[in-house]
């Protein structure tokens, strides 16, 4: 099966499979009904400090990537959540949803890369 990334503001599709929001905060302007979520994994999102430094502090993406990958490696909870996503991906498509405007530089893209490299 396949892991995809998609903005939560984009229309849901049957091809999305299991839809997981990977943001710590709920995206503005999206109702829970319109989101069509199967799961909201707040625990896999970057820490508040890292998220704030990246989105509001002007930290570049390479520094964010390094820090976030370290958070993922250091957290037992985040490792368990990665394994759970990989389990879903063995049986169905999985779509990692995010609210950021930048579709190339966000945590969902990093999670997809890590999952494909290490778990799938």
C-alpha positions in Angstrom: 0.0 0.0 0.0 1.0 3.6 -0.1 1.6 6.6 2.2 0.6 10.0 0.8 0.6 13.5 2.1 -2.2 16.0 1.6 -3.4 19.3 2.9 -6.4 18.9 5.1 -8.1 21.7 3.1 -8.0 19.6 -0.1 -11.1 17.5 -0.9 -11.2 14.0 0.6 -11.0 11.1 -1.8 -11.8 7.4 -1.6 -8.2 6.8 -2.7 -6.9 8.5 0.5 -7.6 5.3 2.5 -6.9 5.8 6.2 -6.7 9.6 6.9 -4.5 10.8 9.8 -4.1 14.4 10.9 -0.5 14.8 12.0 -0.7 18.4 13.3 -0.7 19.3 17.0 -3.3 22.0 16.6 -6.6 21.7 14.8 -6.5 23.5 11.4 -8.5 26.7 11.2 -11.7 26.7 9.3 -12.1 23.0 9.0 -15.0 21.2 10.7 -14.6 17.7 12.0 -17.2 16.5 9.5 -15.4 18.1 6.6 -12.0 16.7 7.7 -13.2 13.1 7.2 -10.6 11.9 9.6 -10.0 8.4 10.7 -7.5 9.5 13.4 -5.9 12.6 14.8 -2.3 11.8 16.0 -1.4 14.9 17.9 1.4 12.9 19.6 3.4 12.5 16.5 3.4 16.2 15.7 6.5 18.3 16.4 6.7 19.7 19.9 5.2 23.1 20.6 8.6 24.6 20.9 9.8 23.2 17.6 6.6 24.1 15.8 6.7 27.7 17.1 10.4 28.0 16.2 9.7 26.8 12.6 6.5 28.6 11.9 6.9 31.8 13.8 10.7 32.1 14.4 11.9 31.8 10.9 13.9 28.6 11.5 14.9 27.1 8.1 13.5 23.7 7.0 16.8 21.9 7.3 17.2 22.8 11.0 13.5 21.9 11.6 14.0 18.6 9.8 17.1 17.7 11.9 15.4 18.7 15.2 12.1 16.9 14.3 13.8 13.7 13.3 15.7 13.8 16.6 12.4 14.2 18.5 11.0 11.2 16.6 14.0 9.1 17.4 14.1 10.1 21.1 10.4 9.6 21.8 9.0 6.1 22.6 5.4 7.5 22.0 6.3 8.8 18.6 8.0 5.5 17.7 4.9 3.6 18.6 2.8 6.0 16.5 5.1 5.5 13.5 4.7 1.8 13.9 0.9 2.2 14.0 0.9 4.2 10.8 3.1 1.5 9.1 0.6 -1.2 10.2 -2.2 0.7 8.6 -0.1 1.2 5.4 0.4 -2.6 5.1 -3.4 -3.1 4.5 -4.6 0.2 3.0 -3.5 3.5 1.6 -2.6 6.0 4.3 -2.9 9.8 3.9 -1.0 12.0 6.3 -2.9 15.3 6.6 -1.4 18.7 7.5 -2.6 22.3 7.6 0.5 24.1 6.6 0.4 26.2 3.4 3.9 24.9 2.3 3.2 21.5 0.8 6.9 20.6 0.4 8.3 21.6 3.8 6.2 20.2 6.7 6.2 17.4 9.2 3.9 15.2 7.0 6.5 15.1 4.2 9.2 14.1 6.8 7.0 11.4 8.3 6.3 9.9 4.8 10.0 9.9 4.0 10.8 8.2 7.4 8.1 5.7 7.1 9.1 4.6 3.6 12.8 4.5 4.6 12.5 2.7 7.9 9.1 0.9 8.2 7.7 0.1 4.7 
